[in-house]
Amino acid sequence: MLQILFSVSGAVVCAGWTIDNAGAKYMMMNKGDYGKQDMAFIITTMAGSWILIFCNFVPISLLVTLEMVKFFQGGFMDMDVDMFDD
């Protein structure tokens, strides 16, 4: 859900910025190209790009969570008196 939320919000901001700055010379695009398209179409196409950008967001967070679980489980095993062998 966070990935979708971040992707849609990024697409909305990116579409607004692109439409506002389409006439800048460094963008090398014609402002008329974006003025003719529907804002919903631009947001939809940019949301797809943002989903691809954030596709590593979930696996990285899962790896961090997995390492935290291993760390705490190791601490619990270290404190467990029943696991000690003379």
mmCIF file as gemmi writes it, N, C-alpha and C atoms, coordinates in Angstrom:
data_model
loop_
_atom_site.group_PDB
_atom_site.id
_atom_site.type_symbol
_atom_site.label_atom_id
_atom_site.label_alt_id
_atom_site.label_comp_id
_atom_site.label_asym_id
_atom_site.label_entity_id
_atom_site.label_seq_id
_atom_site.pdbx_PDB_ins_code
_atom_site.Cartn_x
_atom_site.Cartn_y
_atom_site.Cartn_z
_atom_site.occupancy
_atom_site.B_iso_or_equiv
_atom_site.pdbx_formal_charge
_atom_site.auth_seq_id
_atom_site.auth_asym_id
_atom_site.pdbx_PDB_model_num
ATOM 1 N N . MET Axp A 1 ? 0.823 -1.195 0 1 0 ? 1 A 1
ATOM 2 C CA . MET Axp A 1 ? 0 0 0 1 0 ? 1 A 1
ATOM 3 C C . MET Axp A 1 ? 0.868 1.259 0 1 0 ? 1 A 1
ATOM 4 N N . LEU Axp A 2 ? 1.982 1.214 0.759 1 0 ? 2 A 1
ATOM 5 C CA . LEU Axp A 2 ? 2.874 2.377 0.782 1 0 ? 2 A 1
ATOM 6 C C . LEU Axp A 2 ? 3.495 2.631 -0.582 1 0 ? 2 A 1
ATOM 7 N N . GLN Axp A 3 ? 3.841 1.547 -1.268 1 0 ? 3 A 1
ATOM 8 C CA . GLN Axp A 3 ? 4.438 1.699 -2.588 1 0 ? 3 A 1
ATOM 9 C C . GLN Axp A 3 ? 3.456 2.368 -3.552 1 0 ? 3 A 1
ATOM 10 N N . ILE Axp A 4 ? 2.209 1.972 -3.504 1 0 ? 4 A 1
ATOM 11 C CA . ILE Axp A 4 ? 1.197 2.581 -4.37 1 0 ? 4 A 1
ATOM 12 C C . ILE Axp A 4 ? 0.977 4.036 -3.979 1 0 ? 4 A 1
ATOM 13 N N . LEU Axp A 5 ? 0.907 4.304 -2.672 1 0 ? 5 A 1
ATOM 14 C CA . LEU Axp A 5 ? 0.724 5.676 -2.197 1 0 ? 5 A 1
ATOM 15 C C . LEU Axp A 5 ? 1.885 6.569 -2.634 1 0 ? 5 A 1
ATOM 16 N N . PHE Axp A 6 ? 3.116 6.085 -2.453 1 0 ? 6 A 1
ATOM 17 C CA . PHE Axp A 6 ? 4.285 6.865 -2.87 1 0 ? 6 A 1
ATOM 18 C C . PHE Axp A 6 ? 4.319 7.053 -4.383 1 0 ? 6 A 1
ATOM 19 N N . SER Axp A 7 ? 3.948 6.023 -5.124 1 0 ? 7 A 1
ATOM 20 C CA . SER Axp A 7 ? 3.977 6.113 -6.585 1 0 ? 7 A 1
ATOM 21 C C . SER Axp A 7 ? 2.952 7.12 -7.109 1 0 ? 7 A 1
ATOM 22 N N . VAL Axp A 8 ? 1.746 7.073 -6.567 1 0 ? 8 A 1
ATOM 23 C CA . VAL Axp A 8 ? 0.713 8.007 -7.028 1 0 ? 8 A 1
ATOM 24 C C . VAL Axp A 8 ? 1.063 9.439 -6.63 1 0 ? 8 A 1
ATOM 25 N N . SER Axp A 9 ? 1.527 9.632 -5.391 1 0 ? 9 A 1
ATOM 26 C CA . SER Axp A 9 ? 1.886 11.004 -4.983 1 0 ? 9 A 1
ATOM 27 C C . SER Axp A 9 ? 3.079 11.513 -5.777 1 0 ? 9 A 1
ATOM 28 N N . GLY Axp A 10 ? 4.049 10.664 -6.047 1 0 ? 10 A 1
ATOM 29 C CA . GLY Axp A 10 ? 5.177 11.069 -6.885 1 0 ? 10 A 1
ATOM 30 C C . GLY Axp A 10 ? 4.747 11.395 -8.302 1 0 ? 10 A 1
ATOM 31 N N . ALA Axp A 11 ? 3.804 10.641 -8.832 1 0 ? 11 A 1
ATOM 32 C CA . ALA Axp A 11 ? 3.316 10.895 -10.187 1 0 ? 11 A 1
ATOM 33 C C . ALA Axp A 11 ? 2.564 12.213 -10.262 1 0 ? 11 A 1
ATOM 34 N N . VAL Axp A 12 ? 1.77 12.526 -9.239 1 0 ? 12 A 1
ATOM 35 C CA . VAL Axp A 12 ? 1.028 13.792 -9.239 1 0 ? 12 A 1
ATOM 36 C C . VAL Axp A 12 ? 1.99 14.968 -9.19 1 0 ? 12 A 1
ATOM 37 N N . VAL Axp A 13 ? 2.969 14.898 -8.309 1 0 ? 13 A 1
ATOM 38 C CA . VAL Axp A 13 ? 3.943 15.989 -8.195 1 0 ? 13 A 1
ATOM 39 C C . VAL Axp A 13 ? 4.771 16.105 -9.466 1 0 ? 13 A 1
ATOM 40 N N . CYS Axp A 14 ? 5.198 14.969 -10.004 1 0 ? 14 A 1
ATOM 41 C CA . CYS Axp A 14 ? 6.024 14.976 -11.219 1 0 ? 14 A 1
ATOM 42 C C . CYS Axp A 14 ? 5.233 15.495 -12.423 1 0 ? 14 A 1
ATOM 43 N N . ALA Axp A 15 ? 3.98 15.128 -12.529 1 0 ? 15 A 1
ATOM 44 C CA . ALA Axp A 15 ? 3.167 15.607 -13.651 1 0 ? 15 A 1
ATOM 45 C C . ALA Axp A 15 ? 2.96 17.116 -13.553 1 0 ? 15 A 1
ATOM 46 N N . GLY Axp A 16 ? 2.68 17.602 -12.36 1 0 ? 16 A 1
ATOM 47 C CA . GLY Axp A 16 ? 2.517 19.044 -12.191 1 0 ? 16 A 1
ATOM 48 C C . GLY Axp A 16 ? 3.79 19.807 -12.504 1 0 ? 16 A 1
ATOM 49 N N . TRP Axp A 17 ? 4.922 19.289 -12.035 1 0 ? 17 A 1
ATOM 50 C CA . TRP Axp A 17 ? 6.2 19.952 -12.296 1 0 ? 17 A 1
ATOM 51 C C . TRP Axp A 17 ? 6.536 19.916 -13.781 1 0 ? 17 A 1
ATOM 52 N N . THR Axp A 18 ? 6.28 18.785 -14.435 1 0 ? 18 A 1
ATOM 53 C CA . THR Axp A 18 ? 6.584 18.651 -15.862 1 0 ? 18 A 1
ATOM 54 C C . THR Axp A 18 ? 5.736 19.6 -16.691 1 0 ? 18 A 1
ATOM 55 N N . ILE Axp A 19 ? 4.457 19.728 -16.369 1 0 ? 19 A 1
ATOM 56 C CA . ILE Axp A 19 ? 3.585 20.633 -17.122 1 0 ? 19 A 1
ATOM 57 C C . ILE Axp A 19 ? 4.004 22.085 -16.9 1 0 ? 19 A 1
ATOM 58 N N . ASP Axp A 20 ? 4.357 22.433 -15.667 1 0 ? 20 A 1
ATOM 59 C CA . ASP Axp A 20 ? 4.775 23.808 -15.387 1 0 ? 20 A 1
ATOM 60 C C . ASP Axp A 20 ? 6.096 24.166 -16.047 1 0 ? 20 A 1
ATOM 61 N N . ASN Axp A 21 ? 6.995 23.204 -16.182 1 0 ? 21 A 1
ATOM 62 C CA . ASN Axp A 21 ? 8.335 23.476 -16.7 1 0 ? 21 A 1
ATOM 63 C C . ASN Axp A 21 ? 8.563 22.931 -18.104 1 0 ? 21 A 1
ATOM 64 N N . ALA Axp A 22 ? 7.499 22.6 -18.808 1 0 ? 22 A 1
ATOM 65 C CA . ALA Axp A 22 ? 7.652 22.021 -20.15 1 0 ? 22 A 1
ATOM 66 C C . ALA Axp A 22 ? 8.245 23.024 -21.126 1 0 ? 22 A 1
ATOM 67 N N . GLY Axp A 23 ? 8.079 24.305 -20.871 1 0 ? 23 A 1
ATOM 68 C CA . GLY Axp A 23 ? 8.603 25.308 -21.79 1 0 ? 23 A 1
ATOM 69 C C . GLY Axp A 23 ? 10.067 25.647 -21.57 1 0 ? 23 A 1
ATOM 70 N N . ALA Axp A 24 ? 10.684 25.113 -20.524 1 0 ? 24 A 1
ATOM 71 C CA . ALA Axp A 24 ? 12.093 25.401 -20.251 1 0 ? 24 A 1
ATOM 72 C C . ALA Axp A 24 ? 12.968 24.801 -21.341 1 0 ? 24 A 1
ATOM 73 N N . LYS Axp A 25 ? 14.008 25.547 -21.699 1 0 ? 25 A 1
ATOM 74 C CA . LYS Axp A 25 ? 14.851 25.096 -22.811 1 0 ? 25 A 1
ATOM 75 C C . LYS Axp A 25 ? 15.603 23.808 -22.483 1 0 ? 25 A 1
ATOM 76 N N . TYR Axp A 26 ? 15.975 23.628 -21.224 1 0 ? 26 A 1
ATOM 77 C CA . TYR Axp A 26 ? 16.727 22.426 -20.875 1 0 ? 26 A 1
ATOM 78 C C . TYR Axp A 26 ? 15.866 21.168 -20.888 1 0 ? 26 A 1
ATOM 79 N N . MET Axp A 27 ? 14.538 21.32 -20.865 1 0 ? 27 A 1
ATOM 80 C CA . MET Axp A 27 ? 13.65 20.154 -20.919 1 0 ? 27 A 1
ATOM 81 C C . MET Axp A 27 ? 13.534 19.608 -22.341 1 0 ? 27 A 1
ATOM 82 N N . MET Axp A 28 ? 13.76 20.447 -23.337 1 0 ? 28 A 1
ATOM 83 C CA . MET Axp A 28 ? 13.72 20.066 -24.744 1 0 ? 28 A 1
ATOM 84 C C . MET Axp A 28 ? 12.401 19.39 -25.124 1 0 ? 28 A 1
ATOM 85 N N . MET Axp A 29 ? 11.308 19.978 -24.676 1 0 ? 29 A 1
ATOM 86 C CA . MET Axp A 29 ? 9.989 19.478 -25.075 1 0 ? 29 A 1
ATOM 87 C C . MET Axp A 29 ? 9.106 20.67 -25.392 1 0 ? 29 A 1
ATOM 88 N N . ASN Axp A 30 ? 8.152 20.429 -26.183 1 0 ? 30 A 1
ATOM 89 C CA . ASN Axp A 30 ? 7.228 21.478 -26.575 1 0 ? 30 A 1
ATOM 90 C C . ASN Axp A 30 ? 6.117 21.572 -25.533 1 0 ? 30 A 1
ATOM 91 N N . LYS Axp A 31 ? 5.884 22.751 -25.007 1 0 ? 31 A 1
ATOM 92 C CA . LYS Axp A 31 ? 4.852 22.92 -23.98 1 0 ? 31 A 1
ATOM 93 C C . LYS Axp A 31 ? 3.475 22.538 -24.522 1 0 ? 31 A 1
ATOM 94 N N . GLY Axp A 32 ? 3.269 22.674 -25.799 1 0 ? 32 A 1
ATOM 95 C CA . GLY Axp A 32 ? 1.982 22.313 -26.391 1 0 ? 32 A 1
ATOM 96 C C . GLY Axp A 32 ? 1.7 20.825 -26.324 1 0 ? 32 A 1
ATOM 97 N N . ASP Axp A 33 ? 2.741 19.996 -26.285 1 0 ? 33 A 1
ATOM 98 C CA . ASP Axp A 33 ? 2.532 18.55 -26.198 1 0 ? 33 A 1
ATOM 99 C C . ASP Axp A 33 ? 1.835 18.165 -24.909 1 0 ? 33 A 1
ATOM 100 N N . TYR Axp A 34 ? 2.214 18.802 -23.808 1 0 ? 34 A 1
ATOM 101 C CA . TYR Axp A 34 ? 1.6 18.474 -22.532 1 0 ? 34 A 1
ATOM 102 C C . TYR Axp A 34 ? 0.294 19.225 -22.306 1 0 ? 34 A 1
ATOM 103 N N . GLY Axp A 35 ? 0.098 20.326 -22.97 1 0 ? 35 A 1
ATOM 104 C CA . GLY Axp A 35 ? -1.148 21.058 -22.817 1 0 ? 35 A 1
ATOM 105 C C . GLY Axp A 35 ? -2.32 20.344 -23.467 1 0 ? 35 A 1
ATOM 106 N N . LYS Axp A 36 ? -2.054 19.504 -24.466 1 0 ? 36 A 1
ATOM 107 C CA . LYS Axp A 36 ? -3.109 18.809 -25.183 1 0 ? 36 A 1
ATOM 108 C C . LYS Axp A 36 ? -3.556 17.534 -24.472 1 0 ? 36 A 1
ATOM 109 N N . GLN Axp A 37 ? -2.702 16.986 -23.611 1 0 ? 37 A 1
ATOM 110 C CA . GLN Axp A 37 ? -3.033 15.724 -22.952 1 0 ? 37 A 1
ATOM 111 C C . GLN Axp A 37 ? -3.821 15.969 -21.676 1 0 ? 37 A 1
ATOM 112 N N . ASP Axp A 38 ? -4.591 14.982 -21.328 1 0 ? 38 A 1
ATOM 113 C CA . ASP Axp A 38 ? -5.373 15.03 -20.1 1 0 ? 38 A 1
ATOM 114 C C . ASP Axp A 38 ? -4.439 14.803 -18.911 1 0 ? 38 A 1
ATOM 115 N N . MET Axp A 39 ? -4.674 15.529 -17.818 1 0 ? 39 A 1
ATOM 116 C CA . MET Axp A 39 ? -3.836 15.414 -16.624 1 0 ? 39 A 1
ATOM 117 C C . MET Axp A 39 ? -3.897 13.997 -16.049 1 0 ? 39 A 1
ATOM 118 N N . ALA Axp A 40 ? -5.057 13.347 -16.124 1 0 ? 40 A 1
ATOM 119 C CA . ALA Axp A 40 ? -5.193 11.983 -15.614 1 0 ? 40 A 1
ATOM 120 C C . ALA Axp A 40 ? -4.327 11.008 -16.412 1 0 ? 40 A 1
ATOM 121 N N . PHE Axp A 41 ? -4.219 11.218 -17.716 1 0 ? 41 A 1
ATOM 122 C CA . PHE Axp A 41 ? -3.37 10.351 -18.553 1 0 ? 41 A 1
ATOM 123 C C . PHE Axp A 41 ? -1.905 10.517 -18.181 1 0 ? 41 A 1
ATOM 124 N N . ILE Axp A 42 ? -1.485 11.749 -17.962 1 0 ? 42 A 1
ATOM 125 C CA . ILE Axp A 42 ? -0.088 12.002 -17.594 1 0 ? 42 A 1
ATOM 126 C C . ILE Axp A 42 ? 0.219 11.375 -16.24 1 0 ? 42 A 1
ATOM 127 N N . ILE Axp A 43 ? -0.684 11.523 -15.277 1 0 ? 43 A 1
ATOM 128 C CA . ILE Axp A 43 ? -0.463 10.942 -13.952 1 0 ? 43 A 1
ATOM 129 C C . ILE Axp A 43 ? -0.426 9.418 -14.028 1 0 ? 43 A 1
ATOM 130 N N . THR Axp A 44 ? -1.29 8.822 -14.845 1 0 ? 44 A 1
ATOM 131 C CA . THR Axp A 44 ? -1.31 7.365 -14.981 1 0 ? 44 A 1
ATOM 132 C C . THR Axp A 44 ? -0.011 6.845 -15.577 1 0 ? 44 A 1
ATOM 133 N N . THR Axp A 45 ? 0.473 7.488 -16.618 1 0 ? 45 A 1
ATOM 134 C CA . THR Axp A 45 ? 1.716 7.023 -17.235 1 0 ? 45 A 1
ATOM 135 C C . THR Axp A 45 ? 2.911 7.245 -16.311 1 0 ? 45 A 1
ATOM 136 N N . MET Axp A 46 ? 2.922 8.351 -15.586 1 0 ? 46 A 1
ATOM 137 C CA . MET Axp A 46 ? 4.032 8.59 -14.668 1 0 ? 46 A 1
ATOM 138 C C . MET Axp A 46 ? 3.948 7.698 -13.432 1 0 ? 46 A 1
ATOM 139 N N . ALA Axp A 47 ? 2.753 7.298 -13.026 1 0 ? 47 A 1
ATOM 140 C CA . ALA Axp A 47 ? 2.615 6.369 -11.899 1 0 ? 47 A 1
ATOM 141 C C . ALA Axp A 47 ? 3.263 5.031 -12.235 1 0 ? 47 A 1
ATOM 142 N N . GLY Axp A 48 ? 3.139 4.606 -13.472 1 0 ? 48 A 1
ATOM 143 C CA . GLY Axp A 48 ? 3.819 3.383 -13.895 1 0 ? 48 A 1
ATOM 144 C C . GLY Axp A 48 ? 5.327 3.504 -13.777 1 0 ? 48 A 1
ATOM 145 N N . SER Axp A 49 ? 5.856 4.656 -14.131 1 0 ? 49 A 1
ATOM 146 C CA . SER Axp A 49 ? 7.296 4.882 -13.996 1 0 ? 49 A 1
ATOM 147 C C . SER Axp A 49 ? 7.715 4.886 -12.528 1 0 ? 49 A 1
ATOM 148 N N . TRP Axp A 50 ? 6.906 5.512 -11.691 1 0 ? 50 A 1
ATOM 149 C CA . TRP Axp A 50 ? 7.241 5.566 -10.268 1 0 ? 50 A 1
ATOM 150 C C . TRP Axp A 50 ? 7.128 4.195 -9.614 1 0 ? 50 A 1
ATOM 151 N N . ILE Axp A 51 ? 6.218 3.359 -10.067 1 0 ? 51 A 1
ATOM 152 C CA . ILE Axp A 51 ? 6.134 1.993 -9.528 1 0 ? 51 A 1
ATOM 153 C C . ILE Axp A 51 ? 7.404 1.227 -9.859 1 0 ? 51 A 1
ATOM 154 N N . LEU Axp A 52 ? 7.916 1.411 -11.071 1 0 ? 52 A 1
ATOM 155 C CA . LEU Axp A 52 ? 9.173 0.757 -11.437 1 0 ? 52 A 1
ATOM 156 C C . LEU Axp A 52 ? 10.339 1.296 -10.609 1 0 ? 52 A 1
ATOM 157 N N . ILE Axp A 53 ? 10.311 2.579 -10.303 1 0 ? 53 A 1
ATOM 158 C CA . ILE Axp A 53 ? 11.378 3.157 -9.491 1 0 ? 53 A 1
ATOM 159 C C . ILE Axp A 53 ? 11.34 2.583 -8.075 1 0 ? 53 A 1
ATOM 160 N N . PHE Axp A 54 ? 10.145 2.429 -7.517 1 0 ? 54 A 1
ATOM 161 C CA . PHE Axp A 54 ? 9.998 1.955 -6.148 1 0 ? 54 A 1
ATOM 162 C C . PHE Axp A 54 ? 9.873 0.438 -6.033 1 0 ? 54 A 1
ATOM 163 N N . CYS Axp A 55 ? 10.146 -0.315 -7.086 1 0 ? 55 A 1
ATOM 164 C CA . CYS Axp A 55 ? 9.942 -1.766 -7.013 1 0 ? 55 A 1
ATOM 165 C C . CYS Axp A 55 ? 10.919 -2.433 -6.041 1 0 ? 55 A 1
ATOM 166 N N . ASN Axp A 56 ? 12.033 -1.801 -5.713 1 0 ? 56 A 1
ATOM 167 C CA . ASN Axp A 56 ? 12.962 -2.358 -4.726 1 0 ? 56 A 1
ATOM 168 C C . ASN Axp A 56 ? 12.625 -1.931 -3.31 1 0 ? 56 A 1
ATOM 169 N N . PHE Axp A 57 ? 11.644 -1.081 -3.141 1 0 ? 57 A 1
ATOM 170 C CA . PHE Axp A 57 ? 11.27 -0.563 -1.824 1 0 ? 57 A 1
ATOM 171 C C . PHE Axp A 57 ? 10.832 -1.692 -0.89 1 0 ? 57 A 1
ATOM 172 N N . VAL Axp A 58 ? 9.985 -2.58 -1.344 1 0 ? 58 A 1
ATOM 173 C CA . VAL Axp A 58 ? 9.471 -3.651 -0.494 1 0 ? 58 A 1
ATOM 174 C C . VAL Axp A 58 ? 10.547 -4.695 -0.205 1 0 ? 58 A 1
ATOM 175 N N . PRO Axp A 59 ? 11.306 -5.2 -1.179 1 0 ? 59 A 1
ATOM 176 C CA . PRO Axp A 59 ? 12.325 -6.199 -0.84 1 0 ? 59 A 1
ATOM 177 C C . PRO Axp A 59 ? 13.394 -5.674 0.115 1 0 ? 59 A 1
ATOM 178 N N . ILE Axp A 60 ? 13.79 -4.419 -0.011 1 0 ? 60 A 1
ATOM 179 C CA . ILE Axp A 60 ? 14.802 -3.88 0.888 1 0 ? 60 A 1
ATOM 180 C C . ILE Axp A 60 ? 14.248 -3.797 2.302 1 0 ? 60 A 1
ATOM 181 N N . SER Axp A 61 ? 13.009 -3.359 2.458 1 0 ? 61 A 1
ATOM 182 C CA . SER Axp A 61 ? 12.434 -3.275 3.796 1 0 ? 61 A 1
ATOM 183 C C . SER Axp A 61 ? 12.248 -4.667 4.396 1 0 ? 61 A 1
ATOM 184 N N . LEU Axp A 62 ? 11.945 -5.657 3.569 1 0 ? 62 A 1
ATOM 185 C CA . LEU Axp A 62 ? 11.829 -7.019 4.09 1 0 ? 62 A 1
ATOM 186 C C . LEU Axp A 62 ? 13.178 -7.552 4.543 1 0 ? 62 A 1
ATOM 187 N N . LEU Axp A 63 ? 14.244 -7.233 3.831 1 0 ? 63 A 1
ATOM 188 C CA . LEU Axp A 63 ? 15.574 -7.669 4.235 1 0 ? 63 A 1
ATOM 189 C C . LEU Axp A 63 ? 15.987 -7.02 5.549 1 0 ? 63 A 1
ATOM 190 N N . VAL Axp A 64 ? 15.673 -5.742 5.718 1 0 ? 64 A 1
ATOM 191 C CA . VAL Axp A 64 ? 15.988 -5.06 6.967 1 0 ? 64 A 1
ATOM 192 C C . VAL Axp A 64 ? 15.214 -5.687 8.116 1 0 ? 64 A 1
ATOM 193 N N . THR Axp A 65 ? 13.941 -5.975 7.899 1 0 ? 65 A 1
ATOM 194 C CA . THR Axp A 65 ? 13.127 -6.608 8.932 1 0 ? 65 A 1
ATOM 195 C C . THR Axp A 65 ? 13.659 -7.996 9.276 1 0 ? 65 A 1
ATOM 196 N N . LEU Axp A 66 ? 14.07 -8.749 8.279 1 0 ? 66 A 1
ATOM 197 C CA . LEU Axp A 66 ? 14.614 -10.083 8.509 1 0 ? 66 A 1
ATOM 198 C C . LEU Axp A 66 ? 15.886 -10.019 9.35 1 0 ? 66 A 1
ATOM 199 N N . GLU Axp A 67 ? 16.765 -9.071 9.057 1 0 ? 67 A 1
ATOM 200 C CA . GLU Axp A 67 ? 17.992 -8.933 9.836 1 0 ? 67 A 1
ATOM 201 C C . GLU Axp A 67 ? 17.707 -8.507 11.272 1 0 ? 67 A 1
ATOM 202 N N . MET Axp A 68 ? 16.704 -7.657 11.475 1 0 ? 68 A 1
ATOM 203 C CA . MET Axp A 68 ? 16.34 -7.261 12.831 1 0 ? 68 A 1
ATOM 204 C C . MET Axp A 68 ? 15.791 -8.455 13.614 1 0 ? 68 A 1
ATOM 205 N N . VAL Axp A 69 ? 14.975 -9.291 12.979 1 0 ? 69 A 1
ATOM 206 C CA . VAL Axp A 69 ? 14.433 -10.471 13.641 1 0 ? 69 A 1
ATOM 207 C C . VAL Axp A 69 ? 15.558 -11.428 14.016 1 0 ? 69 A 1
ATOM 208 N N . LYS Axp A 70 ? 16.513 -11.637 13.125 1 0 ? 70 A 1
ATOM 209 C CA . LYS Axp A 70 ? 17.648 -12.511 13.43 1 0 ? 70 A 1
ATOM 210 C C . LYS Axp A 70 ? 18.451 -11.977 14.614 1 0 ? 70 A 1
ATOM 211 N N . PHE Axp A 71 ? 18.66 -10.667 14.66 1 0 ? 71 A 1
ATOM 212 C CA . PHE Axp A 71 ? 19.414 -10.053 15.745 1 0 ? 71 A 1
ATOM 213 C C . PHE Axp A 71 ? 18.717 -10.261 17.088 1 0 ? 71 A 1
ATOM 214 N N . PHE Axp A 72 ? 17.424 -9.993 17.145 1 0 ? 72 A 1
ATOM 215 C CA . PHE Axp A 72 ? 16.69 -10.149 18.408 1 0 ? 72 A 1
ATOM 216 C C . PHE Axp A 72 ? 16.552 -11.615 18.796 1 0 ? 72 A 1
ATOM 217 N N . GLN Axp A 73 ? 16.367 -12.51 17.841 1 0 ? 73 A 1
ATOM 218 C CA . GLN Axp A 73 ? 16.3 -13.931 18.17 1 0 ? 73 A 1
ATOM 219 C C . GLN Axp A 73 ? 17.637 -14.421 18.724 1 0 ? 73 A 1
ATOM 220 N N . GLY Axp A 74 ? 18.73 -13.915 18.172 1 0 ? 74 A 1
ATOM 221 C CA . GLY Axp A 74 ? 20.046 -14.264 18.71 1 0 ? 74 A 1
ATOM 222 C C . GLY Axp A 74 ? 20.208 -13.784 20.139 1 0 ? 74 A 1
ATOM 223 N N . GLY Axp A 75 ? 19.695 -12.599 20.444 1 0 ? 75 A 1
ATOM 224 C CA . GLY Axp A 75 ? 19.742 -12.093 21.819 1 0 ? 75 A 1
ATOM 225 C C . GLY Axp A 75 ? 18.913 -12.943 22.758 1 0 ? 75 A 1
ATOM 226 N N . PHE Axp A 76 ? 17.733 -13.374 22.317 1 0 ? 76 A 1
ATOM 227 C CA . PHE Axp A 76 ? 16.896 -14.242 23.146 1 0 ? 76 A 1
ATOM 228 C C . PHE Axp A 76 ? 17.569 -15.595 23.378 1 0 ? 76 A 1
ATOM 229 N N . MET Axp A 77 ? 18.215 -16.138 22.355 1 0 ? 77 A 1
ATOM 230 C CA . MET Axp A 77 ? 18.913 -17.409 22.513 1 0 ? 77 A 1
ATOM 231 C C . MET Axp A 77 ? 20.105 -17.252 23.446 1 0 ? 77 A 1
ATOM 232 N N . ASP Axp A 78 ? 20.77 -16.126 23.427 1 0 ? 78 A 1
ATOM 233 C CA . ASP Axp A 78 ? 21.908 -15.876 24.297 1 0 ? 78 A 1
ATOM 234 C C . ASP Axp A 78 ? 21.472 -15.779 25.752 1 0 ? 78 A 1
ATOM 235 N N . MET Axp A 79 ? 20.287 -15.209 26.017 1 0 ? 79 A 1
ATOM 236 C CA . MET Axp A 79 ? 19.8 -15.057 27.39 1 0 ? 79 A 1
ATOM 237 C C . MET Axp A 79 ? 19.115 -16.309 27.922 1 0 ? 79 A 1
ATOM 238 N N . ASP Axp A 80 ? 18.83 -17.3 27.079 1 0 ? 80 A 1
ATOM 239 C CA . ASP Axp A 80 ? 18.093 -18.495 27.501 1 0 ? 80 A 1
ATOM 240 C C . ASP Axp A 80 ? 19.022 -19.435 28.27 1 0 ? 80 A 1
ATOM 241 N N . VAL Axp A 81 ? 18.707 -19.645 29.53 1 0 ? 81 A 1
ATOM 242 C CA . VAL Axp A 81 ? 19.54 -20.484 30.394 1 0 ? 81 A 1
ATOM 243 C C . VAL Axp A 81 ? 19.401 -21.954 30.014 1 0 ? 81 A 1
ATOM 244 N N . ASP Axp A 82 ? 18.249 -22.363 29.514 1 0 ? 82 A 1
ATOM 245 C CA . ASP Axp A 82 ? 18.016 -23.768 29.18 1 0 ? 82 A 1
ATOM 246 C C . ASP Axp A 82 ? 18.842 -24.216 27.979 1 0 ? 82 A 1
ATOM 247 N N . MET Axp A 83 ? 19.381 -23.288 27.192 1 0 ? 83 A 1
ATOM 248 C CA . MET Axp A 83 ? 20.187 -23.66 26.019 1 0 ? 83 A 1
ATOM 249 C C . MET Axp A 83 ? 21.666 -23.819 26.362 1 0 ? 83 A 1
ATOM 250 N N . PHE Axp A 84 ? 22.031 -23.577 27.626 1 0 ? 84 A 1
ATOM 251 C CA . PHE Axp A 84 ? 23.422 -23.692 28.057 1 0 ? 84 A 1
ATOM 252 C C . PHE Axp A 84 ? 23.762 -25.132 28.36 1 0 ? 84 A 1
ATOM 253 N N . ASP Axp A 85 ? 24.903 -25.597 27.872 1 0 ? 85 A 1
ATOM 254 C CA . ASP Axp A 85 ? 25.334 -26.964 28.11 1 0 ? 85 A 1
ATOM 255 C C . ASP Axp A 85 ? 26.683 -26.939 28.833 1 0 ? 85 A 1
ATOM 256 N N . ASP Axp A 86 ? 26.73 -27.625 29.969 1 0 ? 86 A 1
ATOM 257 C CA . ASP Axp A 86 ? 27.984 -27.694 30.728 1 0 ? 86 A 1
ATOM 258 C C . ASP Axp A 86 ? 28.984 -28.527 29.976 1 0 ? 86 A 1
